[in-house]
Amino acid sequence: MLRRSSRPSDAPAAPRRRRLRIAATTAALAVAGSALFGIGQATAEHSVPRTGEEIPNLDQVKEKIEAYYGDIETEGGEHYASPEGNYAKEVRALAAKAKHDLARDLKDRDSRHGKGKKPAVVLDVDDTVLLTYNFERRIGYNFSQEEQDEYLRTTDMDPVFGMKHLVNWAHKKGVTVFFLTGRKEYERDWSVRNLKNVGFENPVDREHFYLKDAENPPPYLECGTECNTVEYKSGTRAHIEDQGYEILANFGDQYSDLKGGHAARSVKLPNPMYYLP
């Protein structure tokens, strides 16, 4: 573990919504991470252990997670991911590949027809564009809605390594950027503040930033108040397409961010800390 007197300039912090706390079984699989949805999708599947020997030791899994992120502890006792850690290297590589793929897509669109549906990308927020590592360490990976709300209200999370550059590049290239998160509607102002404060240049108004409103869901979601994550996110992507957009890429750290179609390409970012069905 590294120690620093202040927070690293390119290192994260962060929060979450309701989730299944199965980091112990997910971590060893998710640490490897995979770029494209469908590769390693079995990491989201969990069989019932027959003996205790089949279950990874929770404390050892936490140690592996912290080593993967390159844990940096400040003098104040806060924990951040190292810009030089394996997590940072992996997500930067995924962002660089996504930029290359998007540049090719834009060139192909110009050569094919030049006009038509407007190019867009869709991105989840937590652990896709903003990193929750500091928040997870602070709560000991034991999520509660109240602690998340207080964290979001008072603290800005740093960008996931490489993703701010990708998003700002896409925005400058004329690609419309949509954020689609499971955060709750009442968390909107805190989330918008955070994204703006850490340097995301794309619009984060209601037209471009979708949060989950379980009590008053939008009419385009046929599942209404009963939407699960896949239905909510895929239904919102379908709605974006109906507004005249072609979603060139959909980014998420959970398979539930990516399932359901309505995107030409899906990109899976690594996240060994929790699993959201």
C-alpha positions as CSV (number, residue, x, y, z in Angstrom):
1,M,0.0,0.0,0.0
2,L,1.3,3.4,-0.9
3,R,1.0,6.5,1.3
4,R,0.6,10.0,0.1
5,S,-0.1,13.3,2.0
6,S,-2.7,14.4,-0.5
7,R,-5.2,12.9,-3.0
8,P,-3.6,11.9,-6.3
9,S,-4.5,14.2,-9.1
10,D,-5.9,11.4,-11.4
11,A,-7.3,9.1,-8.7
12,P,-10.9,8.3,-7.8
13,A,-13.5,8.1,-5.1
14,A,-17.4,7.3,-5.2
15,P,-20.9,5.6,-4.7
16,R,-23.8,3.3,-5.8
17,R,-27.4,2.2,-5.9
18,R,-29.0,-1.0,-4.5
19,R,-26.8,-4.0,-5.3
20,L,-26.0,-7.6,-4.6
21,R,-23.0,-7.8,-2.3
22,I,-21.1,-10.7,-3.8
23,A,-17.7,-9.2,-4.2
24,A,-16.0,-12.3,-2.8
25,T,-17.2,-14.5,-5.7
26,T,-17.2,-11.8,-8.4
27,A,-13.7,-10.3,-7.7
28,A,-11.4,-13.0,-8.8
29,L,-13.3,-13.2,-12.1
30,A,-13.9,-9.5,-12.7
31,V,-10.3,-8.4,-12.0
32,A,-9.3,-9.8,-15.3
33,G,-11.9,-7.5,-17.0
34,S,-13.0,-7.9,-20.6
35,A,-13.4,-5.2,-23.3
36,L,-16.4,-6.5,-25.1
37,F,-19.8,-7.6,-23.8
38,G,-20.2,-11.3,-24.2
39,I,-16.5,-12.1,-23.4
40,G,-16.5,-13.7,-20.0
41,Q,-20.2,-13.1,-19.5
42,A,-20.2,-16.1,-17.2
43,T,-18.6,-13.9,-14.6
44,A,-22.1,-12.7,-13.8
45,E,-23.3,-16.3,-13.2
46,H,-22.9,-17.8,-9.8
47,S,-23.6,-21.5,-8.8
48,V,-24.3,-22.6,-5.3
49,P,-21.0,-23.8,-3.6
50,R,-21.0,-27.4,-2.4
51,T,-18.3,-26.8,0.2
52,G,-16.7,-23.9,1.9
53,E,-13.4,-24.7,0.0
54,E,-15.1,-23.5,-3.2
55,I,-15.7,-20.0,-1.7
56,P,-12.8,-17.4,-1.9
57,N,-11.8,-16.0,1.4
58,L,-13.4,-12.6,1.7
59,D,-10.4,-10.9,3.4
60,Q,-8.1,-12.2,0.7
61,V,-10.4,-11.1,-2.0
62,K,-10.4,-7.6,-0.5
63,E,-6.6,-7.6,-0.5
64,K,-6.6,-8.6,-4.2
65,I,-9.0,-5.8,-5.0
66,E,-6.9,-3.2,-3.3
67,A,-3.7,-4.5,-5.0
68,Y,-5.5,-4.4,-8.4
69,Y,-6.5,-0.8,-7.9
70,G,-3.0,0.1,-6.5
71,D,-4.4,1.4,-3.2
72,I,-3.1,4.7,-2.1
73,E,-3.8,5.8,1.4
74,T,-3.5,9.5,2.3
75,E,-2.4,10.9,5.6
76,G,-6.0,11.5,6.4
77,G,-6.9,7.9,5.9
78,E,-8.7,8.1,2.6
79,H,-8.0,5.5,-0.1
80,Y,-7.7,6.1,-3.8
81,A,-6.8,4.1,-6.9
82,S,-3.3,4.6,-8.2
83,P,-2.9,6.2,-11.7
84,E,-0.1,3.6,-12.2
85,G,-2.1,0.6,-10.9
86,N,-3.3,-2.3,-13.0
87,Y,-6.9,-1.1,-12.9
88,A,-5.8,2.3,-14.4
89,K,-3.8,0.6,-17.1
90,E,-6.7,-1.7,-18.0
91,V,-9.4,1.0,-18.3
92,R,-7.1,3.4,-20.1
93,A,-6.4,0.7,-22.7
94,L,-10.2,0.0,-23.0
95,A,-10.8,3.8,-23.5
96,A,-8.1,4.1,-26.1
97,K,-9.5,1.1,-28.1
98,A,-13.0,2.6,-27.9
99,K,-11.7,5.9,-29.2
100,H,-10.0,4.1,-32.1
101,D,-13.2,2.2,-32.9
102,L,-15.4,5.3,-32.7
103,A,-13.0,7.2,-35.0
104,R,-13.3,4.4,-37.5
105,D,-17.1,4.4,-37.1
106,L,-17.3,8.1,-37.8
107,K,-15.1,7.8,-40.9
108,D,-17.3,4.9,-42.2
109,R,-20.4,6.9,-41.6
110,D,-19.0,9.8,-43.6
111,S,-18.0,7.5,-46.5
112,R,-21.3,5.7,-46.5
113,H,-23.9,8.4,-46.5
114,G,-22.6,11.4,-44.5
115,K,-26.1,12.1,-43.1
116,G,-28.9,10.2,-41.5
117,K,-29.2,9.4,-37.8
118,K,-27.1,11.4,-35.5
119,P,-24.1,9.5,-33.9
120,A,-24.3,9.0,-30.2
121,V,-22.7,7.0,-27.3
122,V,-24.3,6.0,-24.0
123,L,-22.4,5.6,-20.8
124,D,-23.3,4.4,-17.3
125,V,-21.9,6.6,-14.5
126,D,-20.6,4.8,-11.5
127,D,-17.4,2.9,-12.3
128,T,-17.9,3.7,-16.0
129,V,-17.1,7.4,-16.0
130,L,-16.8,8.1,-12.2
131,L,-14.9,5.8,-9.9
132,T,-16.4,4.5,-6.6
133,Y,-13.3,3.1,-5.1
134,N,-12.9,5.7,-2.4
135,F,-16.5,5.4,-1.4
136,E,-16.3,1.6,-1.4
137,R,-13.2,1.6,0.8
138,R,-14.8,4.1,3.2
139,I,-17.9,1.9,3.7
140,G,-16.0,-1.4,3.7
141,Y,-17.8,-2.5,0.5
142,N,-21.0,-2.6,2.6
143,F,-23.5,-0.4,0.7
144,S,-26.3,1.6,2.2
145,Q,-28.5,4.1,0.4
146,E,-28.1,6.7,3.2
147,E,-24.3,6.6,3.1
148,Q,-24.3,6.9,-0.7
149,D,-26.6,9.9,-0.5
150,E,-24.4,11.7,2.0
151,Y,-21.3,10.9,0.0
152,L,-22.9,12.2,-3.3
153,R,-24.1,15.3,-1.5
154,T,-20.7,16.3,-0.1
155,T,-18.0,14.7,-2.2
156,D,-17.0,14.7,-5.9
157,M,-15.7,11.5,-7.4
158,D,-12.8,11.6,-9.8
159,P,-13.2,10.3,-13.4
160,V,-12.5,6.7,-14.3
161,F,-9.0,6.7,-15.9
162,G,-9.1,7.5,-19.6
163,M,-12.8,7.9,-19.8
164,K,-13.0,11.7,-19.4
165,H,-10.6,12.0,-22.3
166,L,-12.7,9.7,-24.4
167,V,-16.0,11.4,-23.6
168,N,-14.7,14.9,-24.3
169,W,-13.0,13.7,-27.5
170,A,-16.3,12.2,-28.7
171,H,-18.2,15.4,-27.8
172,K,-15.8,17.5,-29.8
173,K,-16.1,15.2,-32.8
174,G,-19.9,15.8,-32.9
175,V,-21.0,12.6,-31.1
176,T,-23.9,13.2,-28.7
177,V,-23.0,11.8,-25.3
178,F,-25.8,10.4,-23.1
179,F,-25.3,9.3,-19.5
180,L,-27.7,6.6,-18.3
181,T,-27.4,5.7,-14.6
182,G,-29.2,3.7,-12.0
183,R,-28.8,6.6,-9.6
184,K,-32.1,8.0,-8.4
185,E,-33.7,11.1,-9.8
186,Y,-33.3,13.0,-6.5
187,E,-29.6,12.6,-6.8
188,R,-29.5,14.5,-10.1
189,D,-28.1,17.8,-8.9
190,W,-25.3,16.2,-6.9
191,S,-24.4,14.0,-10.0
192,V,-24.4,17.0,-12.4
193,R,-22.2,19.0,-10.1
194,N,-19.7,16.2,-9.8
195,L,-19.5,15.6,-13.6
196,K,-19.1,19.3,-14.3
197,N,-16.5,19.8,-11.5
198,V,-14.2,17.0,-12.7
199,G,-14.2,18.3,-16.3
200,F,-16.8,16.5,-18.4
201,E,-17.5,19.0,-21.2
202,N,-20.6,17.4,-22.8
203,P,-24.1,18.6,-21.8
204,V,-25.5,17.0,-18.7
205,D,-29.0,18.4,-18.8
206,R,-32.2,16.3,-18.6
207,E,-32.1,15.6,-22.4
208,H,-28.6,14.0,-22.1
209,F,-28.6,12.6,-18.6
210,Y,-31.0,9.9,-17.6
211,L,-31.5,8.9,-13.9
212,K,-34.0,6.3,-12.6
213,D,-37.3,7.6,-11.4
214,A,-39.0,4.5,-10.0
215,E,-42.0,6.4,-8.6
216,N,-42.8,8.4,-11.8
217,P,-41.2,6.5,-14.7
218,P,-41.3,8.0,-18.2
219,P,-44.1,6.8,-20.5
220,Y,-41.6,5.2,-23.0
221,L,-40.8,2.5,-20.4
222,E,-43.4,-0.1,-20.8
223,C,-42.4,-1.8,-17.6
224,G,-43.3,1.3,-15.6
225,T,-42.6,1.1,-11.9
226,E,-41.5,-2.5,-12.2
227,C,-38.5,-2.1,-14.5
228,N,-35.4,-4.0,-13.7
229,T,-32.0,-2.7,-14.6
230,V,-31.9,-4.3,-18.1
231,E,-35.4,-3.1,-19.0
232,Y,-34.8,0.4,-17.7
233,K,-31.5,0.8,-19.6
234,S,-32.4,-1.0,-22.8
235,G,-35.7,0.8,-22.9
236,T,-34.0,4.2,-22.4
237,R,-31.6,3.4,-25.2
238,A,-34.5,2.5,-27.5
239,H,-36.0,5.9,-26.6
240,I,-32.8,7.6,-27.5
241,E,-32.8,5.8,-30.9
242,D,-36.4,7.0,-31.4
243,Q,-35.1,10.6,-31.1
244,G,-33.1,10.1,-34.3
245,Y,-29.8,8.8,-32.9
246,E,-27.6,5.9,-33.8
247,I,-25.9,4.6,-30.7
248,L,-22.4,3.6,-31.9
249,A,-21.3,2.3,-28.5
250,N,-22.7,1.6,-25.1
251,F,-20.4,1.5,-22.1
252,G,-20.9,-0.1,-18.6
253,D,-19.2,-1.8,-15.8
254,Q,-22.1,-4.3,-15.3
255,Y,-23.5,-6.8,-17.7
256,S,-27.0,-5.4,-16.9
257,D,-25.8,-2.0,-18.3
258,L,-25.2,-3.7,-21.6
259,K,-27.9,-6.3,-22.1
260,G,-31.0,-5.7,-24.2
261,G,-29.5,-4.4,-27.4
262,H,-30.0,-0.9,-28.9
263,A,-26.3,-0.2,-29.5
264,A,-24.0,-1.1,-32.3
265,R,-21.2,-2.1,-29.8
266,S,-21.0,-2.8,-26.1
267,V,-17.9,-2.1,-24.0
268,K,-17.5,-3.8,-20.6
269,L,-15.3,-2.0,-18.1
270,P,-13.9,-4.1,-15.1
271,N,-15.4,-3.8,-11.7
272,P,-14.6,-6.4,-9.0
273,M,-16.3,-4.5,-6.1
274,Y,-20.0,-5.4,-6.6
275,Y,-22.4,-7.0,-9.0
276,L,-25.8,-5.5,-10.2
277,P,-28.2,-7.9,-11.9
